[in-house]
Amino acid sequence: MLYCPKCQVLCEDQCPLCGNRYLLDPQEEDPVRLATAENPQAGQLEQLLQARSIPYEKRAALSAGTQQAFNFYVPFCRSEEGKQAAAVVFPSTPTVSTPDAEQKDKADKPRTYRVKGEEFEVMPRKKRIFWRAFSVVLFLLLIFIVVFVTDQAAGWVKGLFS
């Protein structure tokens, strides 16, 4: 698992909240977002974290409803214990683990992104570097050809008037 320092969440290859791809390896003391809860559940989660002696930080979150919502953060080293506590308060949320078949399907599917309705496949890093270098070489070759042809044309025009 990698860590998005901006959103303070654990993720695989891209932050699900901000889309950040510059992720770091989490340090033991890094705060990890555990859950967002409104008042009744926030109180339950807070009591459960205190009862289990899990250090946490409670921050106000943006809320669309009438009740106040809070984000709960725990240190990375205690995140598994925090997830277990959150599972008690939020039993309907799916667990982190997924069936093997779903993981295989996800691994087999190429990653894609959309731009103006068109879908494109994400190019691997080495392939992207190769095509960028190849494009630069082609561009320089094009400039060389244009300069050469222009020089020949200028010489021909000079020959007409001499």
C-alpha positions in Angstrom: 0.0 0.0 0.0 1.1 3.5 -0.8 0.2 6.8 1.0 -1.2 10.0 -0.4 0.2 12.8 1.8 -2.3 15.3 0.5 -5.5 13.3 1.3 -3.9 11.1 4.0 -5.3 7.9 2.6 -3.8 4.5 1.7 -4.2 3.5 -1.9 -2.6 1.2 -4.6 -1.4 3.3 -7.5 -3.5 6.5 -7.6 -5.3 8.4 -4.8 -9.1 7.8 -5.2 -9.9 11.2 -3.8 -7.5 13.6 -5.6 -6.1 11.5 -8.4 -2.5 12.0 -7.1 0.0 9.5 -8.6 3.0 10.8 -6.6 2.5 8.5 -3.6 4.9 7.7 -0.8 5.6 4.7 1.3 3.7 5.3 4.6 5.7 5.9 7.7 4.5 4.5 11.1 3.5 7.9 12.4 1.7 9.1 9.2 -2.0 9.9 9.9 -4.3 7.7 7.8 -8.0 8.5 7.2 -10.0 5.8 8.9 -13.6 6.9 8.3 -15.9 9.8 7.9 -18.9 9.7 10.3 -21.8 11.9 11.2 -22.7 12.7 14.9 -24.3 9.4 16.1 -21.7 7.1 14.5 -18.9 9.6 15.2 -19.5 9.3 18.9 -19.6 5.5 18.8 -16.4 5.3 16.8 -14.7 7.8 19.2 -15.7 5.7 22.2 -14.6 2.5 20.5 -11.2 4.0 19.6 -10.7 5.3 23.2 -11.7 1.9 24.7 -9.1 0.1 22.5 -6.5 2.7 23.3 -6.0 3.6 19.6 -4.6 7.1 19.2 -6.8 9.1 16.8 -7.4 12.6 15.5 -10.9 13.9 14.9 -11.3 16.7 12.3 -14.5 18.4 11.1 -15.5 17.4 7.6 -17.6 19.0 4.9 -21.2 17.8 5.3 -24.1 18.0 2.9 -26.6 16.9 5.5 -27.9 18.6 8.6 -25.7 16.8 11.0 -22.0 17.6 11.6 -19.6 15.1 10.0 -16.0 14.2 11.2 -13.0 12.6 9.6 -11.1 10.2 11.9 -7.4 9.6 11.4 -5.2 7.0 13.1 -1.4 6.4 12.8 -0.4 4.1 10.0 1.1 1.6 12.5 -2.4 1.3 14.1 -4.5 1.4 11.0 -5.4 -2.3 11.0 -6.8 -2.0 14.5 -8.6 1.1 13.5 -10.2 -0.6 10.5 -11.4 -3.4 12.8 -13.0 -0.8 15.1 -14.6 1.0 12.2 -16.0 -2.3 11.0 -17.9 -2.6 14.3 -19.4 0.9 13.9 -20.0 0.6 10.1 -20.9 -3.1 9.5 -22.4 -2.5 6.0 -19.2 -1.1 4.5 -17.2 -3.6 2.4 -14.0 -4.9 3.7 -10.7 -4.1 2.0 -10.1 -7.7 0.8 -11.9 -8.7 -2.4 -12.5 -12.1 -3.9 -9.6 -13.6 -5.9 -11.7 -13.6 -9.1 -12.4 -9.9 -8.9 -8.7 -9.2 -8.3 -7.7 -11.3 -11.3 -10.3 -9.5 -13.5 -9.0 -6.1 -12.4 -5.4 -7.2 -13.0 -6.2 -8.5 -16.5 -8.0 -5.3 -17.6 -5.7 -2.6 -18.9 -6.0 0.7 -17.1 -7.8 3.3 -19.2 -8.7 7.0 -19.0 -11.2 9.1 -20.9 -10.6 12.4 -22.8 -13.6 14.1 -24.5 -15.5 10.9 -24.8 -12.6 8.8 -26.2 -11.1 6.0 -24.1 -7.3 5.6 -24.0 -5.1 2.9 -22.5 -2.4 4.0 -20.0 1.0 3.5 -21.6 3.7 1.8 -19.5 6.6 4.2 -18.4 9.3 2.6 -20.6 7.2 2.6 -23.7 6.2 6.3 -23.1 9.8 7.3 -22.7 10.7 5.5 -25.9 8.0 7.2 -27.9 8.9 10.6 -26.5 12.6 10.2 -27.5 11.5 8.9 -30.9 9.3 11.9 -31.4 12.2 14.3 -30.6 14.4 12.5 -33.1 11.7 12.8 -35.8 11.2 16.4 -35.0 14.9 17.2 -35.3 15.0 15.3 -38.6 12.1 17.3 -39.9 13.8 20.6 -39.0 17.0 19.4 -40.7 15.0 18.5 -43.9 13.2 21.9 -43.9 16.5 23.8 -43.4 18.2 21.8 -46.2 15.3 22.3 -48.7 15.1 26.0 -47.9 18.9 26.3 -48.4 18.7 24.6 -51.8 15.8 26.8 -52.8 17.7 29.9 -51.8 20.7 28.8 -53.8 18.5 28.1 -56.9 16.9 31.6 -56.6 20.4 33.2 -56.3 21.5 31.3 -59.4 18.7 32.9 -61.4 19.9 36.4 -60.7 23.7 35.9 -61.1 
